[in-house]
């Protein structure tokens, strides 16, 4: 078996520059920052999917796609004269050095928790944030809502604005669910919308106390639902039935079977 050809980072830069060049690829040449911005998000998600469900080589492959998006955006910036890959490298290296002041500076941090505190302190200093509210507002609005909620809550917890333990968070979740039920009984769509948001926010709080990712927990539940629904549908087909023609009770019976598998 022949060895794989070895490429360098400079090779990737050259490939993208050629694709964007005068005699390059018709599709690549017309792309803009905006037209391919969603690709960066999609490739990041696909990399996580490969990490959790694929092989290490598939993960490496998907990481390459993420890196491609960075280099592609940097090439567009270079052509516009706004920034280049050198600027990208400068910013990330400078950031890693300045925020790891316990390694490259005079701070000390012996535990992961102390490291995170140092990171947050340095981050606020870099961004000129003078309050915790400013820090909360800086949490990216494009993050999935469950992840954003966790980050905002964690920032509030740093100053003690938090429940003493999970019991308080669970009680609050129960309280919000009761308020959601009241809103539903009123048949007030706007009120339901508001209370539903409170329930989800409170659920994230509970997850945080148990060091669980609400985003990952929901993702796992979604997959569990899909797997069980698949069993219901395949079982119905095996019995010569269509789901559309079955009663809810019949489908629930198959659902209960799926839960036992």
CORVEN-V123485 format. One record per helix or strand of 3 or more residues. SS is the DSSP state (a for helix, b for strand). FROM is the first residue (numbers start at 1). TO is the last residue. If there is no record, write none. Layout:
SS:FROM:TO / SS:FROM:TO
//
This chain:
a:9:20 / a:26:29 / a:37:53 / a:56:80 / a:85:99 / a:101:104 / a:112:127 / a:132:137 / a:145:157 / a:166:186 / a:189:209 / a:214:238 / a:243:245 / a:248:260
//
